[in-house]
Amino acid sequence: MLILFLLSFVVMIIGVSQRGWWFMEMTTTFFVGAILIGIVAGIKEKEFVQEFVKGANDLLNVALIIGIARGVTFLMDEGLISDTLLYYASNAVEGMPKALFANVMLFIYAGLSFFIPSSSGMAVLSMPVMAPLADVVGAPREIVVDAYQYGMGLMAFITPTGLILASLTMVNVTYDKWIKFVTPLLLVLTVFSMIYLTISVYMF
């Protein structure tokens, strides 16, 4: 069973790297792999379906968020909203130093993550607009990804729309008390993130 599980990853890696596979093919690979594992393990059909559905429940929220985000992206593309945003944003960042651009992206993503706490949803919504802006200023697109990760990560400490409130409730810590505790750490991490982004611009 473990061999079949590992073989699914091997097939996926070969397919993506050499055959141009993407979500549909990868999903099919793991779905077929799961069925084969169930057959080899001798799991009955009813039990297999129940376990499969139980496992899929953990991913349902993520899939729903990505689906909604893709719907918004589709509307933005078809309504030329993305093109409009990209046009005006390009004018705004044109001539901006690469290091400044990287740090501006950091704070933009930090601000957006307050309203869109889902990292997968944020990526689907923002990358089609943000990534081309890096080309405008001559910065590598990897910088936008780094800024996205750092911005989301920093705000995850304090964003009330994320999991932080539920986590604080579980340990009986008030939100204002947590803010006082985490603010110094957040400032230090922000400074380190800005330094790293500034250096990375000239490393890629």
NUFI-777236 format. One record per atom (N, C-alpha, C, O): residue in one letter; x negated, y, z. Coordinates in steps of 0.02 Angstrom, whole numbers, padded with zeros to 5 digits, always signed. Example, Ala and Ser with C-alpha at 12.3 -4.5 7.8 and 13.67 -1.06 7.14 Angstrom:
REM NUFI-777236
A-00660-00284+00390
A-00615-00225+00390
A-00660-00165+00390
A-00712-00166+00423
S-00642-00112+00354
S-00684-00053+00357
S-00645+00002+00394
S-00670+00057+00402
//
This chain:
REM NUFI-777236
M-00042-00061+00000
M+00000+00000+00000
M-00043+00063+00000
M-00029+00111-00035
L-00096+00061+00040
L-00141+00118+00043
L-00175+00128-00025
L-00186+00185-00046
I-00191+00072-00058
I-00222+00077-00124
I-00175+00110-00174
I-00195+00152-00214
L-00111+00091-00171
L-00061+00122-00216
L-00054+00196-00201
L-00047+00237-00247
F-00055+00213-00137
F-00049+00284-00117
F-00108+00324-00145
F-00099+00378-00173
L-00168+00298-00136
L-00228+00332-00161
L-00229+00333-00238
L-00252+00382-00268
L-00204+00280-00268
L-00202+00276-00341
L-00156+00331-00370
L-00169+00357-00424
S-00103+00348-00333
S-00058+00402-00356
S-00096+00467-00361
S-00086+00505-00409
F-00140+00481-00313
F-00180+00542-00315
F-00230+00540-00373
F-00241+00591-00406
V-00260+00481-00385
V-00307+00474-00441
V-00273+00488-00507
V-00299+00525-00549
V-00214+00458-00516
V-00175+00470-00578
V-00157+00543-00585
V-00161+00571-00640
M-00136+00574-00530
M-00118+00645-00532
M-00177+00688-00552
M-00171+00732-00594
I-00235+00676-00522
I-00295+00716-00536
I-00315+00709-00609
I-00331+00758-00642
I-00314+00647-00634
I-00332+00636-00705
I-00281+00671-00750
I-00300+00702-00800
G-00217+00664-00733
G-00165+00695-00775
G-00170+00770-00777
G-00163+00800-00830
V-00181+00801-00719
V-00185+00874-00716
V-00247+00900-00751
V-00244+00949-00788
S-00304+00867-00740
S-00368+00892-00766
S-00378+00876-00840
S-00412+00914-00875
Q-00349+00820-00864
Q-00363+00799-00932
Q-00302+00799-00978
Q-00309+00803-01039
R-00243+00793-00950
R-00182+00787-00991
R-00136+00848-00986
R-00084+00850-01019
G-00155+00896-00946
G-00113+00956-00941
G-00049+00946-00902
G+00000+00981-00914
W-00049+00898-00856
W+00012+00887-00816
W+00025+00946-00770
W-00020+00984-00753
W+00090+00952-00750
W+00108+01003-00700
W+00161+00974-00655
W+00161+00914-00642
F+00207+01014-00630
F+00253+00993-00576
F+00294+00931-00595
F+00300+00885-00555
M+00323+00931-00655
M+00366+00875-00674
M+00328+00809-00674
M+00352+00759-00646
E+00269+00809-00705
E+00229+00748-00708
E+00203+00727-00640
E+00202+00668-00623
M+00181+00776-00599
M+00157+00759-00532
M+00212+00730-00489
M+00201+00683-00452
T+00272+00760-00494
T+00329+00735-00456
T+00345+00663-00475
T+00357+00620-00433
T+00345+00650-00541
T+00360+00583-00566
T+00308+00532-00541
T+00325+00476-00523
T+00245+00553-00541
T+00191+00509-00518
T+00202+00486-00447
T+00197+00427-00431
F+00216+00534-00403
F+00225+00516-00332
F+00291+00479-00320
F+00296+00437-00276
F+00342+00495-00361
F+00406+00460-00354
F+00398+00386-00373
F+00421+00341-00338
V+00364+00374-00430
V+00351+00305-00451
V+00306+00269-00400
V+00316+00211-00384
G+00256+00306-00374
G+00212+00277-00324
G+00250+00256-00262
G+00236+00204-00233
A+00298+00297-00241
A+00338+00281-00181
A+00380+00219-00193
A+00386+00177-00148
I+00408+00213-00253
I+00448+00153-00269
I+00405+00090-00268
I+00425+00039-00241
L+00345+00095-00298
L+00300+00037-00300
L+00279+00016-00230
L+00275-00043-00214
I+00265+00066-00187
I+00246+00051-00118
I+00303+00017-00082
I+00292-00030-00043
G+00364+00040-00094
G+00423+00008-00063
G+00431-00064-00085
G+00449-00107-00045
I+00418-00077-00150
I+00425-00146-00175
I+00371-00191-00145
I+00386-00246-00123
V+00309-00167-00145
V+00254-00207-00118
V+00264-00220-00044
V+00248-00274-00019
A+00290-00170-00008
A+00300-00178+00065
A+00361-00221+00081
A+00372-00239+00139
G+00401-00236+00030
G+00459-00278+00041
G+00516-00242+00077
G+00557-00273+00111
I+00518-00176+00070
I+00571-00137+00102
I+00636-00145+00063
I+00636-00140+00001
K+00691-00156+00098
K+00755-00163+00065
K+00778-00096+00036
K+00758-00043+00058
E+00820-00102-00015
E+00841-00042-00053
E+00873+00011-00007
E+00856+00069-00012
K+00919-00009+00036
K+00954+00038+00079
K+00905+00072+00127
K+00908+00133+00136
E+00861+00032+00156
E+00811+00060+00203
E+00764+00107+00167
E+00745+00159+00194
F+00744+00088+00106
F+00699+00130+00067
F+00730+00198+00053
F+00698+00250+00061
V+00793+00197+00031
V+00827+00260+00016
V+00834+00304+00078
V+00823+00364+00075
Q+00851+00273+00135
Q+00858+00311+00197
Q+00791+00343+00217
Q+00790+00402+00237
E+00737+00305+00213
E+00671+00332+00231
E+00649+00386+00182
E+00618+00435+00202
F+00665+00376+00119
F+00646+00426+00068
F+00682+00492+00080
F+00651+00545+00078
V+00747+00487+00094
V+00786+00548+00107
V+00762+00581+00171
V+00759+00643+00175
K+00746+00541+00222
K+00721+00569+00285
K+00656+00607+00274
K+00646+00661+00302
G+00612+00580+00233
G+00549+00614+00218
G+00560+00677+00177
G+00526+00727+00186
A+00608+00674+00131
A+00622+00732+00088
A+00653+00790+00128
A+00646+00847+00108
N+00686+00774+00184
N+00716+00827+00225
N+00664+00878+00248
N+00680+00937+00254
D+00604+00855+00262
D+00551+00900+00286
D+00531+00951+00233
D+00507+01005+00250
L+00541+00934+00170
L+00521+00978+00115
L+00579+01017+00086
L+00570+01058+00041
L+00640+01004+00111
L+00699+01035+00081
L+00697+01111+00087
L+00713+01146+00039
N+00679+01137+00146
N+00677+01210+00156
N+00627+01243+00108
N+00641+01295+00079
V+00568+01212+00102
V+00517+01239+00057
V+00541+01238-00015
V+00533+01287-00051
A+00572+01182-00035
A+00597+01177-00104
A+00651+01229-00117
A+00653+01258-00171
L+00694+01241-00068
L+00748+01290-00076
L+00719+01360-00084
L+00741+01399-00127
I+00669+01377-00043
I+00638+01443-00046
I+00604+01453-00114
I+00611+01506-00145
I+00567+01402-00136
I+00533+01407-00201
I+00583+01414-00257
I+00573+01452-00304
G+00638+01376-00253
G+00690+01381-00304
G+00721+01450-00308
G+00730+01477-00363
I+00736+01479-00251
I+00764+01547-00250
I+00713+01597-00276
I+00730+01642-00315
A+00650+01589-00255
A+00598+01634-00279
A+00589+01629-00354
A+00579+01680-00388
R+00593+01568-00381
R+00587+01560-00453
R+00646+01592-00488
R+00638+01620-00543
G+00705+01589-00457
G+00763+01622-00486
G+00754+01698-00490
G+00771+01729-00540
V+00727+01726-00436
V+00714+01798-00435
V+00661+01816-00487
V+00667+01866-00522
T+00609+01774-00492
T+00557+01786-00542
T+00586+01783-00613
T+00567+01824-00655
F+00631+01736-00625
F+00663+01731-00691
F+00702+01794-00707
F+00698+01820-00763
L+00741+01819-00659
L+00779+01880-00669
L+00733+01940-00682
L+00748+01983-00723
M+00677+01942-00645
M+00630+01997-00654
M+00598+01995-00723
M+00586+02047-00754
D+00583+01934-00746
D+00552+01927-00813
D+00602+01943-00868
D+00586+01981-00914
E+00661+01914-00864
E+00711+01924-00916
E+00738+01996-00917
E+00756+02022-00970
G+00740+02027-00859
G+00764+02096-00856
G+00708+02147-00866
G+00719+02207-00858
L+00649+02122-00883
L+00590+02165-00894
L+00571+02205-00832
L+00536+02256-00837
I+00594+02182-00774
I+00576+02216-00712
I+00502+02207-00697
I+00468+02254-00676
S+00477+02145-00708
S+00406+02132-00696
S+00362+02175-00740
S+00311+02202-00718
D+00382+02183-00804
D+00343+02224-00850
D+00343+02297-00828
D+00292+02331-00832
T+00400+02320-00804
T+00405+02390-00780
T+00361+02401-00719
T+00323+02450-00716
L+00365+02355-00671
L+00323+02360-00611
L+00249+02357-00629
L+00209+02394-00602
L+00233+02312-00675
L+00163+02303-00695
L+00137+02366-00730
L+00079+02385-00721
Y+00179+02397-00770
Y+00159+02458-00806
Y+00142+02514-00758
Y+00089+02545-00762
Y+00188+02528-00712
Y+00176+02584-00665
Y+00121+02567-00615
Y+00083+02611-00595
A+00118+02504-00594
A+00064+02484-00548
A-00004+02489-00582
A-00053+02507-00551
S-00006+02471-00647
S-00069+02476-00684
S-00093+02548-00688
S-00152+02562-00680
N-00046+02594-00699
N-00064+02665-00701
N-00090+02688-00633
N-00134+02731-00629
A-00061+02660-00580
A-00080+02682-00512
A-00150+02658-00494
A-00188+02694-00460
V-00168+02598-00516
V-00233+02570-00496
V-00288+02581-00547
V-00346+02566-00535
E-00270+02609-00605
E-00320+02619-00657
E-00375+02666-00632
E-00362+02720-00607
G-00436+02644-00640
G-00493+02684-00617
G-00509+02675-00544
G-00558+02704-00519
M-00469+02637-00508
M-00481+02626-00436
M-00542+02580-00427
M-00549+02531-00463
P-00587+02596-00381
P-00644+02552-00367
P-00620+02482-00347
P-00569+02474-00314
K-00658+02432-00368
K-00637+02363-00356
K-00631+02347-00281
K-00584+02312-00261
A-00677+02373-00241
A-00674+02360-00169
A-00612+02391-00138
A-00580+02361-00095
L-00595+02451-00160
L-00535+02484-00134
L-00473+02446-00156
L-00426+02438-00116
F-00472+02423-00218
F-00416+02385-00243
F-00404+02322-00201
F-00347+02307-00184
A-00458+02287-00184
A-00452+02226-00145
A-00420+02239-00077
A-00378+02201-00054
N-00441+02294-00046
N-00414+02310+00021
N-00343+02337+00017
N-00303+02326+00062
V-00327+02372-00038
V-00258+02394-00048
V-00212+02333-00055
V-00157+02332-00027
M-00235+02283-00092
M-00196+02221-00099
M-00185+02188-00032
M-00131+02161-00019
L-00236+02190+00011
L-00229+02160+00078
L-00171+02191+00116
L-00130+02155+00145
F-00168+02257+00116
F-00115+02291+00155
F-00047+02286+00120
F+00005+02286+00154
I-00047+02283+00054
I+00016+02273+00019
I+00046+02205+00037
I+00105+02199+00051
Y+00004+02154+00036
Y+00028+02087+00053
Y+00048+02082+00127
Y+00095+02048+00144
A+00011+02117+00169
A+00029+02117+00240
A+00098+02148+00249
A+00139+02124+00288
G+00112+02203+00213
G+00177+02235+00218
G+00232+02193+00189
G+00286+02187+00218
L+00219+02162+00130
L+00270+02120+00099
L+00286+02059+00140
L+00344+02036+00141
S+00236+02032+00174
S+00247+01971+00213
S+00294+01982+00273
S+00322+01935+00300
F+00302+02045+00292
F+00350+02061+00345
F+00421+02046+00323
F+00463+02026+00362
F+00433+02056+00257
F+00500+02045+00229
F+00506+01977+00196
F+00561+01950+00191
I+00449+01948+00174
I+00450+01883+00141
I+00400+01838+00179
I+00343+01832+00157
P+00421+01808+00233
P+00374+01768+00274
P+00353+01702+00242
P+00305+01671+00265
S+00389+01680+00191
S+00371+01617+00158
S+00311+01627+00113
S+00313+01667+00065
S+00257+01591+00126
S+00196+01598+00085
S+00207+01573+00014
S+00183+01604-00033
S+00244+01518+00007
S+00258+01492-00060
S+00303+01540-00099
S+00292+01552-00158
G+00355+01567-00066
G+00398+01615-00099
G+00361+01678-00118
G+00373+01706-00172
M+00317+01701-00075
M+00277+01760-00089
M+00233+01750-00150
M+00228+01794-00193
A+00202+01692-00154
A+00157+01677-00210
A+00196+01677-00276
A+00174+01707-00325
V+00253+01644-00277
V+00293+01640-00338
V+00317+01709-00359
V+00318+01725-00419
L+00338+01750-00311
L+00365+01816-00327
L+00311+01866-00348
L+00321+01905-00394
S+00254+01865-00314
S+00206+01920-00322
S+00150+01908-00371
S+00127+01954-00404
M+00127+01846-00377
M+00068+01833-00418
M+00076+01853-00491
M+00028+01879-00520
P+00135+01843-00523
P+00141+01864-00593
P+00131+01940-00602
P+00113+01962-00656
V+00142+01979-00549
V+00134+02051-00554
V+00065+02072-00529
V+00031+02113-00560
M+00044+02044-00472
M-00018+02066-00440
M-00081+02043-00477
M-00129+02081-00483
A-00081+01981-00501
A-00142+01954-00531
A-00166+01994-00592
A-00226+02007-00597
P-00121+02014-00638
P-00145+02054-00694
P-00174+02122-00674
P-00214+02151-00712
L-00155+02148-00616
L-00182+02212-00594
L-00257+02207-00582
L-00294+02256-00590
A-00280+02148-00562
A-00352+02138-00552
A-00389+02148-00617
A-00445+02174-00617
D-00359+02127-00672
D-00391+02136-00737
D-00399+02210-00754
D-00447+02230-00787
V-00350+02250-00733
V-00351+02322-00748
V-00412+02355-00718
V-00443+02398-00749
V-00429+02337-00656
V-00485+02369-00621
V-00550+02330-00630
V-00603+02350-00604
G-00547+02273-00666
G-00607+02234-00677
G-00627+02190-00619
G-00684+02168-00614
A-00580+02176-00575
A-00593+02133-00517
A-00572+02061-00534
A-00526+02051-00573
P-00606+02012-00505
P-00585+01942-00517
P-00517+01928-00486
P-00500+01955-00433
R-00479+01886-00518
R-00412+01870-00493
R-00414+01833-00427
R-00365+01834-00389
E-00470+01800-00413
E-00477+01766-00349
E-00469+01813-00290
E-00448+01794-00236
I-00486+01877-00301
I-00481+01927-00248
I-00408+01937-00228
I-00392+01946-00169
V-00363+01936-00277
V-00292+01944-00263
V-00267+01885-00221
V-00228+01894-00174
V-00291+01825-00236
V-00272+01766-00198
V-00298+01771-00126
V-00263+01755-00078
D-00360+01795-00119
D-00388+01804-00052
D-00349+01856-00012
D-00333+01845+00046
A-00333+01912-00045
A-00294+01964-00012
A-00225+01938+00009
A-00200+01955+00063
Y-00196+01897-00033
Y-00131+01867-00018
Y-00136+01822+00044
Y-00093+01825+00088
Q-00187+01781+00046
Q-00196+01735+00102
Q-00209+01772+00167
Q-00181+01756+00219
Y-00253+01822+00164
Y-00270+01859+00225
Y-00211+01902+00248
Y-00197+01905+00308
G-00178+01934+00201
G-00120+01976+00220
G-00065+01935+00253
G-00037+01956+00304
M-00049+01878+00223
M+00001+01834+00251
M-00021+01806+00318
M+00018+01803+00366
G-00085+01787+00323
G-00110+01758+00385
G-00111+01807+00442
G-00094+01790+00499
L-00130+01869+00428
L-00132+01920+00481
L-00062+01935+00508
L-00052+01940+00568
M-00015+01943+00462
M+00053+01961+00484
M+00089+01902+00516
M+00139+01912+00551
A+00065+01841+00504
A+00097+01783+00536
A+00093+01786+00612
A+00132+01755+00647
F+00045+01826+00637
F+00038+01833+00710
F+00096+01873+00741
F+00113+01863+00799
I+00126+01918+00701
I+00174+01964+00731
I+00241+01968+00694
I+00287+02000+00719
T+00247+01937+00635
T+00308+01944+00596
T+00367+01911+00631
T+00367+01851+00640
P+00417+01950+00652
P+00474+01920+00687
P+00519+01879+00642
P+00559+01838+00666
T+00512+01888+00575
T+00553+01849+00529
T+00524+01780+00516
T+00555+01740+00481
G+00465+01766+00543
G+00434+01701+00534
G+00449+01655+00593
G+00503+01658+00622
L+00401+01613+00609
L+00409+01564+00663
L+00389+01590+00731
L+00397+01556+00781
I+00362+01651+00734
I+00332+01675+00795
I+00383+01681+00852
I+00367+01663+00909
L+00443+01706+00837
L+00493+01714+00890
L+00514+01647+00919
L+00521+01639+00980
A+00523+01597+00875
A+00541+01531+00899
A+00485+01501+00942
A+00498+01470+00993
S+00424+01512+00921
S+00366+01486+00958
S+00361+01519+01027
S+00347+01486+01077
L+00371+01585+01029
L+00367+01622+01092
L+00423+01600+01139
L+00412+01596+01200
T+00481+01587+01112
T+00537+01564+01153
T+00521+01497+01185
T+00539+01485+01243
M+00489+01454+01148
M+00472+01387+01173
M+00424+01390+01232
M+00428+01349+01277
V+00379+01440+01232
V+00329+01445+01286
V+00347+01499+01336
V+00308+01515+01381
N+00408+01528+01328
N+00433+01578+01376
N+00389+01640+01381
N+00372+01663+01435
V+00370+01666+01322
V+00330+01728+01319
V+00371+01780+01280
V+00396+01765+01226
T+00377+01840+01308
T+00416+01892+01274
T+00377+01920+01215
T+00315+01918+01213
Y+00413+01946+01166
Y+00382+01971+01104
Y+00337+02031+01118
Y+00282+02034+01091
D+00359+02078+01161
D+00317+02137+01175
D+00253+02117+01212
D+00200+02147+01201
K+00258+02068+01255
K+00198+02044+01291
K+00149+02011+01241
K+00088+02020+01247
W+00176+01975+01194
W+00134+01944+01143
W+00099+01996+01099
W+00040+01989+01083
I+00136+02049+01081
I+00108+02102+01039
I+00049+02135+01074
I-00003+02147+01043
K+00056+02148+01139
K+00001+02179+01177
K-00060+02133+01178
K-00117+02156+01176
F-00047+02069+01183
F-00102+02021+01188
F-00138+02012+01121
F-00200+02009+01119
V-00099+02009+01066
V-00129+01990+01002
V-00154+02049+00961
V-00193+02039+00915
T-00134+02110+00978
T-00154+02169+00939
T-00230+02177+00933
T-00254+02188+00877
P-00268+02173+00987
P-00341+02179+00980
P-00371+02127+00933
P-00414+02142+00892
L-00348+02065+00939
L-00372+02012+00894
L-00353+02027+00822
L-00392+02016+00776
L-00292+02051+00813
L-00268+02067+00746
L-00311+02121+00713
L-00326+02117+00654
L-00329+02172+00752
L-00371+02226+00725
L-00440+02200+00706
L-00467+02218+00653
V-00468+02157+00747
V-00535+02129+00732
V-00531+02086+00668
V-00575+02092+00625
L-00481+02044+00663
L-00473+02002+00604
L-00461+02043+00541
L-00485+02025+00487
T-00425+02099+00548
T-00413+02143+00491
T-00478+02173+00466
T-00490+02175+00406
V-00520+02195+00512
V-00585+02224+00493
V-00628+02172+00458
V-00659+02186+00407
F-00630+02111+00486
F-00669+02058+00454
F-00642+02040+00385
F-00680+02027+00339
S-00576+02041+00378
S-00546+02027+00313
S-00565+02080+00262
S-00580+02064+00205
M-00564+02142+00282
M-00582+02197+00237
M-00656+02192+00217
M-00673+02203+00159
I-00698+02175+00264
I-00770+02168+00249
I-00781+02111+00200
I-00819+02118+00152
Y-00747+02055+00212
Y-00756+01998+00168
Y-00731+02013+00098
Y-00764+01996+00048
L-00672+02045+00093
L-00645+02061+00027
L-00691+02109-00011
L-00702+02101-00071
T-00719+02158+00025
T-00764+02206-00007
T-00826+02171-00034
T-00848+02186-00089
I-00854+02125+00005
I-00913+02088-00017
I-00896+02040-00074
I-00934+02033-00122
S-00838+02008-00069
S-00819+01957-00118
S-00809+01986-00187
S-00820+01953-00237
V-00787+02049-00190
V-00776+02081-00255
V-00838+02078-00298
V-00834+02069-00359
Y-00895+02085-00267
Y-00959+02087-00304
Y-00994+02019-00305
Y-01049+02014-00332
M-00963+01969-00275
M-00994+01902-00274
M-00966+01858-00330
M-01003+01817-00357
F-00902+01866-00346
F-00871+01822-00397
F-00896+01841-00466
F-00876+01810-00515
//
